Amino acid sequence: MKNSVDPLTLLEIVPMTVDSTPSLPPVTLPTDKELVLKVIPMPADCNVNGDIFGGWVMAHVDLAGAVLPARYVKGRMATVAVNQFIFKQPVRVGDLLSFFAAVTRLGNTSVTVQVEVYAERMIAQGSYIKVTEASLTYVAIDDHGKPRPIEKPSAKV
């Protein structure tokens, strides 16, 4: 008979909170990114599991991600790529979501942004957990939907 290991011994036991979310250490909000959006998901935004639908979160990340590029583009733009999108924890009805963003690349026609989303749970006000992070690229477009150059900000002296 082969040596067998009980699969349960391989699992890390994580204490659960009242709402069945693993207890996670609270995090501090980023200081290297700008708060660009705050929103509270409602019951109509739930999926079949009772959590907030991932597409709802993605749509709000796209909106939050567009705030900083708009300052550079100064006109029409479109989301050209979702380079990375990670759901780290479920989002629940009543969570206060804070969306933080920072420009990571400014190209000739495009701007890439990193967005991080933190949840302040209804039952744990003042404590935050990171629920989502993403990288998105937006492209400046002209009236015909074609890429157009972005005017580079002048260097401050």
N, C-alpha and C positions, 0 to 999 in steps of 0.2 A: 504494500500500500504506500502511495506517495505521501510525502509530508504535505499536509494541507493546512492552510491558514484560514482561520475564520474571517470571512470578508468584513465583518463588523469591526474587527480589530484594526483594519486598515483605514477606517473612517475616522476623521477628526470629529470629536464630539464638541458641538458649538452650542452654548446656552441660547435659548430662545427667549424673546421678549413676549409680552402679552399679545402682540399682533402677529406672532409667528415669524418674525424677521430675526435672523441670527443677530445676537448682540454684537455690535461693532463698536470699536472705539470711536468717539466723536472726533471729527476732523476740524481743523481751522479753515476758514474760508480763504481763498487765494488772495494774495496782495499784489501779485504780478499780472492780474487780469482785471478787466472792468466789469462791474455789474451792469448788464444790458437789458435784463428782463426778469420780472417776478410774476408768477402765476400760480393759481390754485386749481388743480384738476377737480372735476366734478363727477358725479355718478354716471352721467351720460358718456363720459370718456373711457369707461371700463371695457375690458375684454371679457371673454367668457370665464376667465379665472377670477374675476373680481379685481384685478390689478388694472392700472391705467394702460390702455392700448399703446403698444410700441410706436405705432404710426403717429399717434397724437404727440408723443414725446419728440419724435423725429421732426414733425412739422414745426414745433416750437423751437427746437434747436436750430432749424433752418432760419426761422425769423430772427432769433437772437444772434445767430452767426452773421446775418446781413447788416447788423447795426454799424459795426466798425468799418467794413468795406465801403459803405455808403458815404463815409466821410472822404474817402479817397476818390471814389468813382464819380461822384457828383452828377449822377444821371442814372440811366437805366442799367441794370445788371441782372444776371441770371446765375443760379446755382449751376455750376458746370460739373462738379464732382463732390461726392461724399467719399473722402479718402479713407476714413476710418470711422466706425461707430460702435461703441461698446456700451452695452447695458450692464451695469455693475450690480445694481440692486433694483428690486421692483419699486415702482412709484404707486402710491396709494391715494385714494380719494381723501382730500383734505390736506395733503402734504403742501407745504409752501415751498415751491421750487424757485431757486435762485440760479440764473444762468449767467455765467461769467465767460468773457471772451477776450482773446488777444490775437492780434495779427502776427502770424509767424512768417509770412512771405509776401512781399509786394513785388509783383512782376510787371511786365510791360502792359499787359491787358487784364491781368488777374490778381486776386488777393486771396491768400489762404489764411484761414482762421482756425484757432483751437477753441472749442467750447467745452466748458465743464458745467455740469448741472448738480446742484446740491439740494437735498430735501431736508426740510425741517419738519419732522413728523408732528402730527397733531398732538400726540400724547407726550412728546419730548421737545417742547418749545425751547429754543435757545441752543439746541444741539443739532449738528448737521452731519449728514452722511453723503458721500458722493454716489450718485445714482447713475450717471451717464457721462461719457466723454466722447468727443467727436472732433474730426478735422474735416473742414469743408472748403471748397474753392469756388469763388465767385468770379465771373468774367464781366467786364464792362462791355456793354453792347450799344450800338448806334440805333437809329430809328428803323433800320432794316433787320435788326437782330444779329448783325455781324460784330465780331470783336473790334473794339476801338482802344486806342492807347489811353493809359491812365497818366495824368500829369503827376510827376513825382513831387513830393513835398520838398520845399527848399530847405537846405541845411541852415539851422540856426547858428548864428555867430556869437 
